[in-house]
């Protein structure tokens, strides 16, 4: 009969999780998912895998725990966690913990090489990332290695994308055919020619999207922020540090024109209208680049599916005890793996619910209180029992909603009413 492990036994088990064991676990998991998919439709499709990272606070003595750019709980040492999510199945297929001081852009190339070294078939994977990851050198590397990618890109000052937006962007709303009614954005695509190291060229599709509703919201919020902080500074009042940091790019200090010519000029704050205008002109614009996806509608559809990985981070930090890591140096990877397995189950439930709703929009299936915790508690009340070891196991009678949850959300068969072990 199974028994609970003691705290000492749990710690001993967690310490067996090394970086090499992590990579081996994720590589085997990915191959299992590939095999299952091949059994369903007889093929191994390209996997569209979203990559993103989050920071987890910890006071552990592990070398990877460092001060860095905290995405939450500023001022605390942290560990960075990158997660790769298969958008076909909603499963976590790879994760990698790295030093808290390294930013997203600095980690992308290493994660890619590490997946490759672990045995992932990178020629069968297209990594999808947000604007915090790409650099021209990284995209060049992927192109030279003939790897597929789709990534959001920052619109840099002086770039071809910025010039096109400033010169022709206002005309895009007048082009009826540029409107994507599914995603409610205007789109424009340019084919770029990138030179490879072997002197050949490769095509890269640069998709520009304009979201008018988002543009209006960004401009309104920007004006409110800048005016609020400027007003506080002008009256010598204390400004919230976080608000000041957000508004700082749009403010500058200049000599007071009303000051005396015979004294050291007094500095005053003014609004940098040029910086405000640039952000306002670029509001609502998104640039997505890919060397594979030519259709702009498919590109933004794949990019927006990254939202599932954000749900995963929310589950990890707010529903599981993964917001702050309280472990020793030797067991932090094992503890993280436990959290990720729990997070993966929760993501699966959400993903399977979404698929079921897409297949049968009229089927009334929902989570109790829209909460996975409540769902699990609702299922926990049903038990399997027997009086003597020689008898059958007897499963409690399951209501239809519970049977539906098992088949649709957990993808398992409803258990027989009785069985032998």
N, C-alpha and C positions, 0 to 999 in steps of 0.2 A: 504494500500500500504506500502511496506517495506521502512524503512528510515534508513539512516546511523546513527550509534550510536556516541555520542559525546565522546571525549577523556576521560572524567570523567566516563561515563557509561562503556566504554571499560575496564578501570582500575578496576572498581567495579566488573565487570564480571570476570576478570582474577583473582581477589583475592579470588573467590569462589573455586579455584583449590587448594585443600589441598593434602598432601600425600595419605590420605585415599581415597579421590575422584579419584586420579590418578589410584590407584590400582583397584578400582571398575570399572572405565572406561575400562582399558585394559583387565580385566577378562571378562567383558561382550562382548567386541569386539572379543576376542578369541573364545568364545562360539558361537557367530554369524558366524564366519568363519567356525567353525566345522560343524555347522548346514547346511550351504550352501554347503560344500563339501559332506556331507552325502546325500543331495538332488541330487547331480550330479551322484554319483556312489553307493549310498546306504550303505556306510561304513564310519567310522571315522578312517582314517589312522594315523599312528605314524607321528607326525610333526617333521621334521628336522629343528631345530631352531638355527640359528647362533647368537652367543652373542659376542659383542665387545663394546668398550667404546672409548670416545673421551673427550677432555677437552675443555671447553668454557670459555673464559675470561670474567670477569665482575668486576666492581667496586661497585656492590651492597653490602649492609650491611648484607645480608642474612648470617646466620651462616655457611652454606655449602660452601661459597666462601672463599677459603684458598689458600695459596701458596703451590705448590706441584710440581710434575714432569710434567712440561708442555710439551705437544706433539707439540705445536706451540706457538709462541709469548712468549718465556721464560721471566721470571722476572715479569709476571703479575699474580695477584690472579685469581683463576679459580674455576669453578664448573665442576665436572665429570659427564658425562652422559653415562649410559650403555643402549644399545638398543638390543632387541631380535627380530630377523627377521625370519619369517616363510619362509623357502626356497621353500615350495610347492607353495605358492601363491605370494611370494614377498612382503607380508604385514608386517608392524611393529606390533607385537602382545604384546610387553611389553617394557616399558622404565622406567628407575629409575635414579633419580638425587641424587648424594651423594657427600660427602666432597672432596674438591679438593686435599687434602693431602694424600688420600688413594690410593694405587696402585691397579692394576688390580687383582693381586693374593689375596689381602686382601678383595676385594669386591665380589669375585665369590660365596663364601659360603653364604654370606648375601643375595645376589640377588636370589639365589636358594631358600633359606628359605622364602624370602619375596613373591616370586611367589607362593610358596606352600600355604602360609598363605592367599594370596589374592584369592585362590580358583582355581588356575590353576591345571589341571589334570596332574601332573608331570610324572605319569606312562604312559602317552600318548605322552610325549615329549622327544626328544633326543637333548640335548644341544651340540652344536658344537662350540668349542672355539680354539683360537690360542695359541701359546706357552707362552704368558704372563699370562695365568690364572691358569693352573693346579698346584697342589702340591700333594704329596703322601697322605697327610691327607684328602684332598678334594676328591680325587679319591676313597679312602677307604670309605668315608662317602657315596658317590654315590653308591658304590657297596653294602654296608650294607643296604642301603635303596632300593635296587633293581631298581635303576634308570639307564636309558640308557645314555651313553655319547660317544662322539668322540672328541678327543682333540689333538692338536699338543703339543708335549712335548720337552723341551730343552734337549739336549744331554749332560748330566752332566759328569764332569771329574770322571773317575773311574767307570762309570756305565756299565752295561752289553752291552748297545747299543754302547758305545764308544769302548769297548774292541773288539766287533765283527767287527766294522768298521776298526779298526787298524789291526786286525789279518786276516780278510777275505774279507773286503770291496773291495779291488782291484780285487778280483776274480769275483765279481758280474757282471762286464761288459762282462765277457767271457761266461756268461750263457745266451744263446739265449732266453730261455723260461722266463727269468726274465724281459725281455723288455716289457713294456706296450706301444704299438704303439699309443694308443689314447692320453695318457697323456705325452708320450715321456720321461719316467723315467724308471729306473730299480727298482725292488722291491724285498723285502725279508721280510717274516712274521714269527714271533716266537709267540707261545702261552705260556703266563705266567699264573702261578697259584697264585692267591691272597687269603690269608686267611681272612675269615670274622669273625666278633665278636662272632658268634655262633659256631665257630670252623669248619664250613664247608668251602669249597673253591669255588672260582669263576674264570672263565676263562677271561683273558684280552688278546686281540690280539694286539701285538706290531708290527706295520708295519714300515719298514725302506725303504725310497725312496732315490734314487740317481739321480740327474738331472745333466748330464755332461755339458750341455750348461751353466747352472747357476754356476756350480763349476768353470768353466773357467773364467766367468765374475767376480765372487767374488775374486778369486786369483789375477786377473789382477788389480782390483780396490784396493785390500789390499796392494799389492806391491807398487802401485803408491802413495797411501796415506802415508805409512810408510816412503818411501824414500823421499817424499816431505817434510814432517814434520822434519825428521831427518836432512836433508840438511839445513833447516832453523835454527834449533837449533844449529847445528855445526858451523854455521857462525854467530851466535849471533843475528840473525834477529828476528823480532817480528812475532809470529805465530798466525794465526786466532784461537780464543779460541775453536770454535766448532771443527775444524780440530784436534787441539791438544787433545781434549777429546776423539775423535774417535781413535786417534793413540796411546794414552797413555798406553793401555794394552800391546802394543808391543814395548815399550821403557823402559829403566831403566837407572838410574844414578849409575855410578861406579867411583871409585877413578882413576884419570888419572895416568896410568903407567909411564908416562914421567915426573911426578912431582918430586919435591925434597923430599928426605927422611927426611930432617930436618924441613920441614914445614908442616902445615896442608894440607892433600891431596886435590887437586882440583877435583871437581866433573865434569864429562863429561857424555853426553848422548851416549848410544849405543843401537843398535837394539837387542831386546830379541828374538833371532831366534827360541827358543823353543816355545814361545807363537805364533809366526808367523806360524811355522810348524803345530801346533795343529789346528789353525783356517783354514789353507790351506787344511789339511787332512780332516776336517769336512765340508769343503765347498761343497755345493750342496746336502747335506744330510738333510733329514727331517724325524722326528719320529712322527707317529700318533698312538695313543692308543685308543682302543674302547673295551667295554665289549659286544658289539652287532655285529659290522660289521667285519666279518671274511675275506671277499674278499678285497684284497688290492686295486683293481681298483675302487671298490665302495667307499672305504674309502677316497681316494684322490679326487674322483669326488665330494663327499659331502663337503670335506674340502675346495676345491677350489671355491665352490659356495658361500663361505663367501665373495667373491669379491663384491657381490651386496651390502653388508652392508657398505663397503668402499665407494661405489658410493653414498650411502645415506648420509654419513658424508660429502662428497664433495658437494652434493646438499645443505645440511643444512648450510654449512659455506660459500660457494662461490656463490650460486644461491639464497639462502634465507638469511636474515640478522641475521644468527645464529652464526656468528664467535665471536661476542662480545655482551654480554647481558647488555642492558642498561635499567634496571628496578629497582623498589623498592623491598624491602625484601618480602613484602606480595604478590607480583604479579609475581615473577620470574618463578614459576611452571606453571602458566597459559600461560605466554608468550612462554615458552618452548614447551608446548603442542600444541600451534598454529603452531609453526615452524615444529613440528614433523608431524602434520596432513598434512601440505603442502609438507613436505619431503616424506611422504607416498604416496601421489598422484604421485609425480615425479618418485618414485621407481616403482610404478605400471605401469606407461607408459613404462619405460625401460624393466621391466619384461615381460609385454605383447608383446612388440615388439620382444624380444628374443624368446618367445614361438612361435609367428607367423612365424618368420624366420626359426625356427626348423621344424615346420609343413610343410611349403611350401617354400622351399629354392629359388624357381624360382619367387616367388611373389615379385614384385618391390615395397616394402614399406620401406620408410625411413623418418626420422625426417628432417624438413627443416633446412639445415645447421647443422644437427646432434645436434640440440639445442632444449631443451624443452621450453625455453623461446620463441623462434621463433615459435614453434608449437602453444603455447597458444596465441601468438599475431595474428597468422594466423587465428585462430578460433574466436578470439574476434571481428573480423570485421562483423560477421553475427549476426543479431538481430531478435527478435520476437516483432511484433508491432500490434497495433490496434488503430483505430481512436476514437471510442466511446466504453464506457463500455459495451454496449449491443451487440457488434459485436464479431465475432470470433477473436482469436489470429491468426496472419498470420506469418509463419516462412519463412525467406529468403530462396531462392533456394540454396541448398547446392551442391557444386561440388562433384564428386565421391570420390576424395581424402579425403574430409572432412567426408563424410559418412563412409569411411573405417577407418579413425582415430577414430571415435566415437565407432564403433563396435569392432575394434581390440585392440585399445590402452586404451580406457576408459571402454570397456565392457558394453556399454549402447545401447539401441535401438535408431535408427534414429528417431527423433521426427516427428509426423504427420505434414503435410503441414499446416493444420489449426486445431484448437481445441478451446473448451470453457474452461474457468477456473472453 
